[in-house]
Amino acid sequence: MPAFAVSTPAQTYEAIVERGVLRRLREFIPPRAGKVFAVTTEDVWQWHGDLFTEGMAGREFELLWFPGGEERKRMSSVEAMAERMVELGGDRSSVVIAFGGGIVNDLGGFLAAIFMRGVPVIQAPTTLLAQVDAAVGGKTGANLTSGKNLVGAFHQPLAVLTDPGVLATLPEREYRAGVQEVIKCGIIRSPGLFELMHTCSKHVLTRDPEVVERMIAESVRIKCAVVSADERESGLRRILNFGHTIGHALEAETGYTHFLHGEAVGIGMIAAAHLSHLAGSLGSAARDEIIEAVERYGPFPDLTGIQVESVMGRLDKDKKAVQGTVHFVLVTRIGETEVVAGIEAAAVREAIRLALR
Ligand SMILES: NC(=O)c1ccc[n+]([C@@H]2O[C@H](COP(=O)([O-])OP(=O)(O)OC[C@H]3O[C@@H](n4cnc5c(N)ncnc54)[C@H](O)[C@@H]3O)[C@@H](O)[C@H]2O)c1
């Protein structure tokens, strides 16, 4: 199965997409490492703890429990885990393994980034969204009351171990939310992947192992290439935000409980497709294809009552606004994008209105 290299000034490592790779977990722990700490949630451990333990092949480790939930993706959770690491004898030789969904990958990565000024982390993502996005690329962090992911660090892992087999237990809604990030990868960089999501939706939705592995591998390949070209998001990496600017505003506007992240990105991509068309970058046929692909993997939470003006107000607060200017990723054709600043507010307003209809 494929392995993709991520090469950044800080670190070069592999993202491996392989059924059963977690059975080889111990191979990825440096031989001279000290204590190993696994950050995980109870549900993931109940389903897949045996697999993890088998992969450790007798190597001792300590569990750091995270109760789960976006509302607990906070500095206080990281601090509590760091305290626990010290109590359990953690030191500069320790290694963290983040074993769970995107929240665990973000928090576990952040914990590793700041524990004793930084220890290595291995990312072992267990949701589709985390496998194709959150676990790859070294962005780690936590939420503030004022917004999502407003504190964090770039901390590239030793390796990303993606085992598509663990997705068998993922709830349907979480799975579909993750599919939206796969569609995003197709739209921004891979007409072939977009086509697969269009023509093989039955196989995608029944989690046909061969199709699932193909879509994860292609998404991870894209993410690795983009991160290698631009680790710090000063240029190319911004394209990964397609659909996210408005998606984040929707999540914030609804208190982070109404949408799953991938669902908000789905609606954000519909808005971005409308915006690309309104800005003259995208033809109507491609716009409709994008909307159809996104909607095929719904349903989405109820959109009634979400006010266009309130979403507009949230856009300026997005941390991706640079010196007060919101940048949008527009699609010019399937597989190609451009990043544009200074789009007229009326067009943005209309795109949001159309997406919320
Ligand atoms: N760092 C990045 O580049 C990046 C990119 C995208 C998203 N993110 C972050 O990722 C987070 C969302 O991640 P998510 O969608 O994975 O949500 P999540 O981490 O909350 O996981 C969803 C739920 O599924 C459970 N779960 C995980 N794996 C499972 C499995 N195999 N079987 C059964 N249940 C399982 C989790 O415990 C949780 O209850 C957000 O906080 C977002 O900001 C980060």
The ligand as an SDF file (V2000), in Angstrom:
LIG
                    3D

 44 48  0  0  0  0  0  0  0  0999 V2000
   -4.8910   20.0820   11.8230 N   0  0  0  0  0  0  0  0  0  0  0  0
   -5.5200   20.1030   10.6770 C   0  0  0  0  0  0  0  0  0  0  0  0
   -4.9060   20.3250    9.6220 O   0  0  0  0  0  0  0  0  0  0  0  0
   -6.9920   19.8500   10.6440 C   0  0  0  0  0  0  0  0  0  0  0  0
   -7.6330   19.6640    9.4260 C   0  0  0  0  0  0  0  0  0  0  0  0
   -9.0050   19.3810    9.4280 C   0  0  0  0  0  0  0  0  0  0  0  0
   -9.6930   19.2750   10.6300 C   0  0  0  0  0  0  0  0  0  0  0  0
   -9.0400   19.4670   11.8060 N   0  0  0  0  0  0  0  0  0  0  0  0
   -9.7500   19.3580   13.0850 C   0  0  0  0  0  0  0  0  0  0  0  0
  -10.2950   18.0480   13.2110 O   0  0  0  0  0  0  0  0  0  0  0  0
  -11.4010   18.1050   14.1160 C   0  0  0  0  0  0  0  0  0  0  0  0
  -12.5230   17.2440   13.6030 C   0  0  0  0  0  0  0  0  0  0  0  0
  -12.0840   15.9110   13.5480 O   0  0  0  0  0  0  0  0  0  0  0  0
  -13.1050   14.6840   13.3610 P   0  0  0  0  0  0  0  0  0  0  0  0
  -14.1130   15.0310   12.3730 O   0  0  0  0  0  0  0  0  0  0  0  0
  -12.2830   13.4880   13.1780 O   0  0  0  0  0  0  0  0  0  0  0  0
  -13.8990   14.6820   14.7570 O   0  0  0  0  0  0  0  0  0  0  0  0
  -13.6160   13.9560   16.1600 P   0  0  0  0  0  0  0  0  0  0  0  0
  -12.1770   13.9390   16.4690 O   0  0  0  0  0  0  0  0  0  0  0  0
  -14.5390   14.5770   17.1490 O   0  0  0  0  0  0  0  0  0  0  0  0
  -14.1110   12.4640   15.9040 O   0  0  0  0  0  0  0  0  0  0  0  0
  -15.4700   12.2240   15.6880 C   0  0  0  0  0  0  0  0  0  0  0  0
  -16.0540   11.1910   16.6550 C   0  0  0  0  0  0  0  0  0  0  0  0
  -15.7600    9.8850   16.1780 O   0  0  0  0  0  0  0  0  0  0  0  0
  -15.1870    9.0960   17.2160 C   0  0  0  0  0  0  0  0  0  0  0  0
  -14.3100    8.1290   16.5500 N   0  0  0  0  0  0  0  0  0  0  0  0
  -13.0670    8.3530   16.0780 C   0  0  0  0  0  0  0  0  0  0  0  0
  -12.6320    7.2770   15.4120 N   0  0  0  0  0  0  0  0  0  0  0  0
  -13.6000    6.3480   15.4520 C   0  0  0  0  0  0  0  0  0  0  0  0
  -13.7370    5.0320   14.9350 C   0  0  0  0  0  0  0  0  0  0  0  0
  -12.7840    4.4780   14.1840 N   0  0  0  0  0  0  0  0  0  0  0  0
  -14.8760    4.3580   15.2040 N   0  0  0  0  0  0  0  0  0  0  0  0
  -15.8670    4.9260   15.9410 C   0  0  0  0  0  0  0  0  0  0  0  0
  -15.8150    6.1650   16.4370 N   0  0  0  0  0  0  0  0  0  0  0  0
  -14.6940    6.8780   16.1950 C   0  0  0  0  0  0  0  0  0  0  0  0
  -14.5000   10.1230   18.0730 C   0  0  0  0  0  0  0  0  0  0  0  0
  -14.2160    9.6680   19.3770 O   0  0  0  0  0  0  0  0  0  0  0  0
  -15.5180   11.2450   18.0660 C   0  0  0  0  0  0  0  0  0  0  0  0
  -16.5700   10.9600   18.9610 O   0  0  0  0  0  0  0  0  0  0  0  0
  -11.7850   19.5680   14.2430 C   0  0  0  0  0  0  0  0  0  0  0  0
  -11.4390   20.0210   15.5210 O   0  0  0  0  0  0  0  0  0  0  0  0
  -10.9540   20.2690   13.1710 C   0  0  0  0  0  0  0  0  0  0  0  0
  -10.5910   21.5710   13.5490 O   0  0  0  0  0  0  0  0  0  0  0  0
   -7.7110   19.7430   11.8300 C   0  0  0  0  0  0  0  0  0  0  0  0
  1  2  1  0
  2  3  2  0
  2  4  1  0
  4  5  1  0
  4 44  2  0
  5  6  2  0
  6  7  1  0
  7  8  2  0
  8  9  1  0
  8 44  1  0
  9 10  1  0
  9 42  1  0
 10 11  1  0
 11 12  1  0
 11 40  1  0
 12 13  1  0
 13 14  1  0
 14 15  2  0
 14 16  1  0
 14 17  1  0
 17 18  1  0
 18 19  2  0
 18 20  1  0
 18 21  1  0
 21 22  1  0
 22 23  1  0
 23 24  1  0
 23 38  1  0
 24 25  1  0
 25 26  1  0
 25 36  1  0
 26 27  1  0
 26 35  1  0
 27 28  2  0
 28 29  1  0
 29 30  1  0
 29 35  2  0
 30 31  1  0
 30 32  2  0
 32 33  1  0
 33 34  2  0
 34 35  1  0
 36 37  1  0
 36 38  1  0
 38 39  1  0
 40 41  1  0
 40 42  1  0
 42 43  1  0
M  CHG  2   8   1  16  -1
M  END
$$$$
